[in-house]
Amino acid sequence: MDLPVVSAIKDSYERLPRQMKVAASWLVDHPTEVALLSMREQARRAHVPPTTLTRLAKRLGFDGFDKLKVVFANSVRKGPQSYTGCKEELIARGEAEGDGAMVSDTVEALDSYLSDLAKPSTIAALAGAADLMVEARQIFCIGLRSSFPAAHLMHYLGSLIDLPMALIDGVGGTQNDALLSASRRDVLLVVSVRPYSRYTMQIAEFAATRGAKLVALTDSELSPIAKISETVIRVRTEVPSVFHTMTPAFAAVECLLQLIAARRGSCAVQALAANEADLAALDQQ
């Protein structure tokens, strides 16, 4: 959401007290809920006292939270329902409304999140990341827990079009070795969503000290990795499920690789053809 108040939150974020940072992240990441839910319910979902939302609103120049809420209500557009309620509520809803309702709600949310990738701001972020990667000497990828598959997909598909890929996966205790040669000519793609991995941040910060350019694929513009990255590609993760979704992250990786392949032109096509030939030869043996 492009609102002056959102820009003000981002500009002042690092100077906010700890609990206000939690509340600020809630406002930036859940604009529809800010417009529709009561302050008490928002505080519950953000895991802060209601008074914190009031203090944050006043710090931003509003008389109270209701005045801040009006700004969001006037600007928010129809979007997917928020699914940040407790997991017990989601399970109870499934039992009451049936399998079809749960599947339909999930697909509806995913459809909206995937459409977000075609927004001009996201396209610009993807294009910026592609420009960095086609010029890179080495492209490192890291993602832990549920973020690992998206990082692995980037590594695997990137290798198919002959990009200089390196996956930081920690096999055999070698997780730090790959970055020892990192320099300003390199790029590190970091996939990181809540709950954020402290180790991922340590790797990213180390790469930054070596001059590597960071590309963040993350769920919030205020996530720890976003604040130190040159390019931020935001993907939504909330769906009506006991789990969060990584589907938009996978789609973002595929869009990014499509842009890179287009920039590499015939080199990418030739690499894919050579790879397909090698696989065919292996199948015949």
Disulfide bonds with the S-S distance in Angstrom:
none
